[in-house]
């Protein structure tokens, strides 16, 4: 099993839920930079270490935490 976590567009959108909607772009929730498209945010995250940011680490850790939380919610059973 690989220790790598792949970040998807859905992960980026899920992370930004509850944040103010930007009129012209998407915000990286790690470094708070604003990008014009989801694709540009994803590209930024993938190459963030080359730019001096740790956004990829942030999103990987967050994805793992969200998956654990989701599994814990499923284990509790459906809400009535």
Backbone torsions as a table, in degrees:
resi	resn	phi	psi	omega
1	UNK	NA	133.0	-179.6
2	UNK	-79.6	145.6	179.5
3	UNK	-87.8	-0.6	-177.9
4	UNK	-84.0	140.1	177.1
5	UNK	-112.8	127.7	-179.6
6	UNK	-90.7	129.7	179.6
7	UNK	-94.0	128.9	-179.7
8	UNK	-112.0	169.5	176.1
9	UNK	-59.4	-39.0	179.8
10	UNK	-62.5	-36.7	177.5
11	UNK	-64.7	-40.9	179.8
12	UNK	-64.4	-45.0	179.0
13	UNK	-65.1	-41.5	179.6
14	UNK	-62.9	-38.3	-180.0
15	UNK	-66.4	-34.5	-175.8
16	UNK	-86.0	-5.2	178.7
17	UNK	-60.0	139.1	179.7
18	UNK	88.6	-6.3	177.5
19	UNK	-92.8	153.1	178.1
20	UNK	-55.7	137.7	180.0
21	UNK	-76.7	129.1	178.3
22	UNK	-84.9	145.0	-179.1
23	UNK	-75.8	-32.6	-173.2
24	UNK	-135.3	60.4	174.3
25	UNK	143.3	-173.8	-177.8
26	UNK	-126.8	139.5	-174.4
27	UNK	-100.3	131.1	171.0
28	UNK	-73.5	121.7	-174.6
29	UNK	-74.2	-9.5	178.5
30	UNK	-87.3	-54.9	-175.7
31	UNK	-103.1	-5.8	177.9
32	UNK	68.9	13.7	174.2
33	UNK	-74.5	149.2	-179.1
34	UNK	-106.9	135.4	-178.4
35	UNK	-124.9	150.7	-174.2
36	UNK	-72.4	-26.1	-177.3
37	UNK	-136.8	160.7	174.5
38	UNK	-62.2	-38.2	179.1
39	UNK	-59.4	-41.6	-179.2
40	UNK	-68.4	-33.2	175.6
41	UNK	-66.3	-45.3	-179.9
42	UNK	-61.6	-43.9	178.1
43	UNK	-62.0	-43.2	177.4
44	UNK	-58.2	-47.0	-178.7
45	UNK	-61.4	-44.8	-178.5
46	UNK	-62.2	-33.9	-175.6
47	UNK	-111.3	17.5	-173.8
48	UNK	-61.1	-34.5	-178.6
49	UNK	-65.0	-30.8	177.6
50	UNK	-70.6	-22.1	-180.0
51	UNK	-95.4	-1.6	179.9
52	UNK	90.2	14.6	179.2
53	UNK	-111.4	161.8	177.5
54	UNK	-115.4	32.5	-176.7
55	UNK	-61.4	-37.6	-179.5
56	UNK	-61.8	-42.4	178.1
57	UNK	-63.3	-44.4	179.6
58	UNK	-57.5	-51.1	-177.7
59	UNK	-66.8	-36.7	177.4
60	UNK	-63.5	-47.4	179.8
61	UNK	-63.2	-42.8	-179.8
62	UNK	-63.8	-40.5	179.4
63	UNK	-62.7	-43.4	178.8
64	UNK	-61.3	-44.6	179.4
65	UNK	-63.4	-42.6	179.7
66	UNK	-66.0	-37.6	177.5
67	UNK	-66.0	-40.2	176.9
68	UNK	-63.1	-42.8	179.1
69	UNK	-63.2	-41.9	179.2
70	UNK	-63.3	-43.2	178.7
71	UNK	-64.5	-38.3	178.3
72	UNK	-64.9	-39.9	177.9
73	UNK	-64.5	-40.4	178.9
74	UNK	-66.0	-36.6	-178.8
75	UNK	-67.8	-29.6	178.7
76	UNK	-70.4	-22.7	-178.9
77	UNK	101.1	169.5	-179.1
78	UNK	-69.6	147.6	175.8
79	UNK	-76.8	143.6	-179.2
80	UNK	-108.4	NA	NA
